Amino acid sequence: MKKTREFDIIIWGASGFTGRLVANYLFNKYGINGDLKWAMAGRNLDKLKLIRSEVANENVPLIVADSNDEVSLNDLTKRASVICTTVGPYAKYGSKLVDACVENKTHYCDLAGEVQWIRKIIDKHHESAKSNGTKIVNCCGFDSIPSDMGVYFIQNDVRNKNIKIAKHIEMRVAGVSGGISGGTYESLSHVNEEAHKDKNIFKVLINPYGLNPGGEQEGLDKYDLRSVVFDKSSKNWIGPFIMAAINTKIVRRSNALNGYSYGKDFKYDEATLCGKGLFGRIKGIISTIPLAIIMSAKPGSFVKKIVDKILPKAGEGPDKNKRENGFYNLRFYITYDDGSKDVAKVIGDMDPGYGSTSKMLGETAVCLAKDQLSDVSGVLTPSVAMGDKLLIRLKNNAGLTFSFK
Ligand SMILES: NC(=O)c1ccc[n+]([C@@H]2O[C@H](COP(=O)([O-])OP(=O)(O)OC[C@H]3O[C@@H](n4cnc5c(N)ncnc54)[C@H](OP(=O)(O)O)[C@@H]3O)[C@@H](O)[C@H]2O)c1
């Protein structure tokens, strides 16, 4: 679906920490007078002007839209082919924007990692977006592009060789360096808050197939890892990986939306490599403590107040040095149907959450706006919506490498 609209892309939330990085990426990579027509949007014009002067120049158009103002969202979504949003927590501010995108047949991409909200969006919009040709694509940052596109890359390679079937893939985080922003922390806290209030939300969060289509929420995979255990595939101690909660569900949704092209009995899980021997085990136990504290801190509790003080506030996040010197290294341990094994890797050249994420989200938006994609529509995952076209952009422009070891 190609539309001629005033803008190819509008970045909504461009005054926020991640949104301004996306704007800066588009400005440096695609400029403002070239083939890509784009604009920055947010709720506060003065703040947008200030951020624009830091990350771009005055030729970038600015648009005001507030999550509480449906008229402004309707106008925003009518003016662009793609809305790229970094306004989060999405469960608080994102729903009316998706309503307007589906209504106005505007493609959409975001950085939501909020499983309970994505479930609501699927239930409300998948069928209508599917029938009117709109692509709504969640999870276009570190969660969950490296996981979703990593598995897509492996399965494509295996299919092309036409010899074996990759039955089981275990993603292990072998190395990561970066930080967290205030917006990400607020989104995590919001998920936690909603899960404490509503048992049904908690059930969606822990269901391994919680983002699969209705009636297709069963399979061989179990809950995400919650303790430190010895892993036979990597021959290391492994511990929980915080993003597994969303990434594994996205990979399973991709499989389901593709008519189970990875197989109905395909298994997938994620964890963090902690090392070998006693050292690896102790490192694993110690590294789970901060996560356990953040996730168990009840709303309003003393622990939550302390964590709130320590972690960054809205608009704050890792500095340039931390972003540019950051990286991630993900290994995918593959078991084929004949029992043989292989290892693939996905590597990112900047910190996962912001440096790399802003490039992944920027390229996703450009891919949705400019590339000749298949007609598939609905509430989709990155690999289902964009497939090879996105893979090429990630490799060529976003600093990701996909390879077999
Ligand atoms: N999946 C990933 O890998 C990944 C990575 C990074 C971030 N994220 C997610 O991205 C989101 C943003 O994170 P961040 O650190 O960039 O947060 P942030 O700095 O707090 O930015 C939030 C943005 O939302 C805007 N906003 C807040 N309320 C609004 C409203 N009522 N109407 C319109 N705009 C409103 C803010 O506007 P003002 O500037 O005017 O306050 C700001 O531009 C979070 O949900 C985070 O979890 C995900």
The ligand as an SDF file (V2000), in Angstrom:
LIG
                    3D

 48 52  0  0  0  0  0  0  0  0999 V2000
   11.8980   -1.4940   23.0640 N   0  0  0  0  0  0  0  0  0  0  0  0
   13.0360   -0.8700   23.2580 C   0  0  0  0  0  0  0  0  0  0  0  0
   14.0570   -1.3950   22.9390 O   0  0  0  0  0  0  0  0  0  0  0  0
   12.9760    0.5210   23.8370 C   0  0  0  0  0  0  0  0  0  0  0  0
   14.1130    1.3090   23.8820 C   0  0  0  0  0  0  0  0  0  0  0  0
   13.9980    2.6110   24.3350 C   0  0  0  0  0  0  0  0  0  0  0  0
   12.7680    3.1070   24.7690 C   0  0  0  0  0  0  0  0  0  0  0  0
   11.6890    2.2920   24.7380 N   0  0  0  0  0  0  0  0  0  0  0  0
   10.3460    2.7770   25.1300 C   0  0  0  0  0  0  0  0  0  0  0  0
   10.1100    4.0150   24.4960 O   0  0  0  0  0  0  0  0  0  0  0  0
    9.2960    4.8280   25.3210 C   0  0  0  0  0  0  0  0  0  0  0  0
    9.9450    6.2020   25.4710 C   0  0  0  0  0  0  0  0  0  0  0  0
   11.1140    6.1230   26.2590 O   0  0  0  0  0  0  0  0  0  0  0  0
   11.9820    7.4390   26.5200 P   0  0  0  0  0  0  0  0  0  0  0  0
   13.0790    7.0700   27.4210 O   0  0  0  0  0  0  0  0  0  0  0  0
   12.2850    8.0990   25.2400 O   0  0  0  0  0  0  0  0  0  0  0  0
   10.8990    8.3100   27.3450 O   0  0  0  0  0  0  0  0  0  0  0  0
   10.8280    9.8950   27.5840 P   0  0  0  0  0  0  0  0  0  0  0  0
   12.1630   10.5090   27.4250 O   0  0  0  0  0  0  0  0  0  0  0  0
   10.0980   10.0660   28.8600 O   0  0  0  0  0  0  0  0  0  0  0  0
    9.9140   10.4000   26.3640 O   0  0  0  0  0  0  0  0  0  0  0  0
    8.5170   10.2380   26.3650 C   0  0  0  0  0  0  0  0  0  0  0  0
    7.9150   11.1110   25.2920 C   0  0  0  0  0  0  0  0  0  0  0  0
    6.5010   11.0090   25.4120 O   0  0  0  0  0  0  0  0  0  0  0  0
    5.9650   12.3300   25.3760 C   0  0  0  0  0  0  0  0  0  0  0  0
    4.6760   12.4060   26.0540 N   0  0  0  0  0  0  0  0  0  0  0  0
    4.3990   12.1470   27.3520 C   0  0  0  0  0  0  0  0  0  0  0  0
    3.0920   12.3290   27.5770 N   0  0  0  0  0  0  0  0  0  0  0  0
    2.5340   12.7150   26.3960 C   0  0  0  0  0  0  0  0  0  0  0  0
    1.2340   13.0560   26.0000 C   0  0  0  0  0  0  0  0  0  0  0  0
    0.2070   13.0810   26.8730 N   0  0  0  0  0  0  0  0  0  0  0  0
    1.0070   13.3660   24.6980 N   0  0  0  0  0  0  0  0  0  0  0  0
    2.0270   13.3830   23.8120 C   0  0  0  0  0  0  0  0  0  0  0  0
    3.2920   13.0820   24.1480 N   0  0  0  0  0  0  0  0  0  0  0  0
    3.5360   12.7610   25.4230 C   0  0  0  0  0  0  0  0  0  0  0  0
    7.0130   13.1820   26.0610 C   0  0  0  0  0  0  0  0  0  0  0  0
    6.7920   14.5480   25.7510 O   0  0  0  0  0  0  0  0  0  0  0  0
    7.5680   15.7350   26.5120 P   0  0  0  0  0  0  0  0  0  0  0  0
    8.9570   15.7300   25.9380 O   0  0  0  0  0  0  0  0  0  0  0  0
    6.7940   16.9280   26.1630 O   0  0  0  0  0  0  0  0  0  0  0  0
    7.5750   15.3880   27.9820 O   0  0  0  0  0  0  0  0  0  0  0  0
    8.2660   12.5980   25.4280 C   0  0  0  0  0  0  0  0  0  0  0  0
    8.4530   13.1290   24.1490 O   0  0  0  0  0  0  0  0  0  0  0  0
    9.1190    4.0770   26.6280 C   0  0  0  0  0  0  0  0  0  0  0  0
    7.8730    3.4150   26.6070 O   0  0  0  0  0  0  0  0  0  0  0  0
   10.2340    3.0530   26.6160 C   0  0  0  0  0  0  0  0  0  0  0  0
    9.9440    1.8830   27.3350 O   0  0  0  0  0  0  0  0  0  0  0  0
   11.7680    1.0070   24.2980 C   0  0  0  0  0  0  0  0  0  0  0  0
  1  2  1  0
  2  3  2  0
  2  4  1  0
  4  5  1  0
  4 48  2  0
  5  6  2  0
  6  7  1  0
  7  8  2  0
  8  9  1  0
  8 48  1  0
  9 10  1  0
  9 46  1  0
 10 11  1  0
 11 12  1  0
 11 44  1  0
 12 13  1  0
 13 14  1  0
 14 15  2  0
 14 16  1  0
 14 17  1  0
 17 18  1  0
 18 19  2  0
 18 20  1  0
 18 21  1  0
 21 22  1  0
 22 23  1  0
 23 24  1  0
 23 42  1  0
 24 25  1  0
 25 26  1  0
 25 36  1  0
 26 27  1  0
 26 35  1  0
 27 28  2  0
 28 29  1  0
 29 30  1  0
 29 35  2  0
 30 31  1  0
 30 32  2  0
 32 33  1  0
 33 34  2  0
 34 35  1  0
 36 37  1  0
 36 42  1  0
 37 38  1  0
 38 39  2  0
 38 40  1  0
 38 41  1  0
 42 43  1  0
 44 45  1  0
 44 46  1  0
 46 47  1  0
M  CHG  2   8   1  16  -1
M  END
$$$$
